[in-house]
């Protein structure tokens, strides 16, 4: 499987560059979860990082690289909004 060195911003992994496995589309996952063991064998904490574009590329409509930004609230922001769904009908 292919991997890509991906930088992390914020949280405990700030400034680190880790190899992240790429999916079938050639992109890293949208969310990256890092389990951290709790002190003295307690409840583990899960750090959540969200994939964002690293910088605009020179090619129109394409992004070459990604980075992960720490999400302190622990979950992705917002819900997927499908084009055929009307506002307020998320079932």
C-alpha positions as CSV (number, residue, x, y, z in Angstrom):
1,X,0.0,0.0,0.0
2,X,1.1,3.5,-0.7
3,X,1.7,6.1,2.1
4,X,2.4,9.8,2.1
5,X,4.3,11.8,4.7
6,X,1.7,14.1,6.1
7,X,2.2,17.0,8.5
8,X,0.1,17.5,11.7
9,X,-0.9,20.8,13.2
10,X,-2.1,21.5,16.7
11,X,-2.5,19.1,19.6
12,X,0.1,16.7,20.9
13,X,1.3,15.8,17.3
14,X,2.0,19.5,16.4
15,X,4.9,19.8,14.0
16,X,5.3,16.0,13.4
17,X,5.3,14.5,9.9
18,X,3.9,10.9,9.9
19,X,3.5,8.4,7.0
20,X,-0.3,8.0,6.4
21,X,-1.7,5.2,4.3
22,X,-3.5,6.4,1.2
23,X,-6.9,5.0,0.1
24,X,-7.9,3.7,-3.3
25,X,-8.4,7.2,-4.6
26,X,-4.8,8.2,-3.6
27,X,-6.0,10.5,-0.7
28,X,-5.4,10.0,3.0
29,X,-8.5,9.5,5.2
30,X,-10.7,12.5,6.0
31,X,-10.3,11.9,9.8
32,X,-7.3,10.5,11.5
33,X,-7.9,9.1,15.0
34,X,-4.9,8.5,17.4
35,X,-5.7,6.4,20.5
36,X,-3.7,7.5,23.5
37,X,-3.6,5.1,26.5
38,X,-4.9,6.6,29.8
39,X,-2.6,7.1,32.8
40,X,-2.3,4.0,35.0
41,X,-4.3,1.9,32.5
42,X,-7.4,4.2,32.7
43,X,-9.8,5.1,30.0
44,X,-8.0,5.8,26.7
45,X,-8.3,9.2,25.0
46,X,-8.8,9.4,21.2
47,X,-7.2,12.5,19.5
48,X,-9.0,13.5,16.3
49,X,-7.3,15.2,13.4
50,X,-9.2,16.4,10.3
51,X,-7.7,16.5,6.7
52,X,-7.5,19.9,5.1
53,X,-5.7,21.1,2.0
54,X,-2.0,22.0,2.7
55,X,-1.8,24.8,0.2
56,X,-3.4,25.7,-3.1
57,X,-1.7,23.9,-6.0
58,X,-0.8,25.4,-9.4
59,X,-3.4,23.2,-11.1
60,X,-6.9,24.4,-11.3
61,X,-9.4,22.3,-9.3
62,X,-6.8,19.9,-8.0
63,X,-5.0,19.7,-4.6
64,X,-1.8,17.8,-4.4
65,X,-1.1,17.6,-0.7
66,X,-3.0,17.4,2.5
67,X,-2.3,18.1,6.2
68,X,-4.1,17.2,9.4
69,X,-5.4,19.8,11.9
70,X,-6.3,18.9,15.5
71,X,-10.0,18.9,16.3
72,X,-10.1,19.4,20.1
73,X,-13.9,18.8,20.2
74,X,-13.1,15.2,19.1
75,X,-15.5,14.9,16.1
76,X,-15.7,16.1,12.5
77,X,-17.3,19.5,12.0
78,X,-20.8,19.5,10.5
79,X,-22.7,16.9,8.6
80,X,-22.5,15.9,5.0
81,X,-24.9,17.9,3.0
82,X,-26.1,16.0,-0.1
83,X,-27.1,18.2,-3.0
84,X,-30.6,16.7,-3.2
85,X,-31.4,17.3,0.5
86,X,-33.4,20.3,1.6
87,X,-32.2,22.2,4.6
88,X,-33.7,20.9,7.8
89,X,-34.6,17.4,6.4
90,X,-31.7,15.4,7.7
91,X,-33.8,12.5,8.9
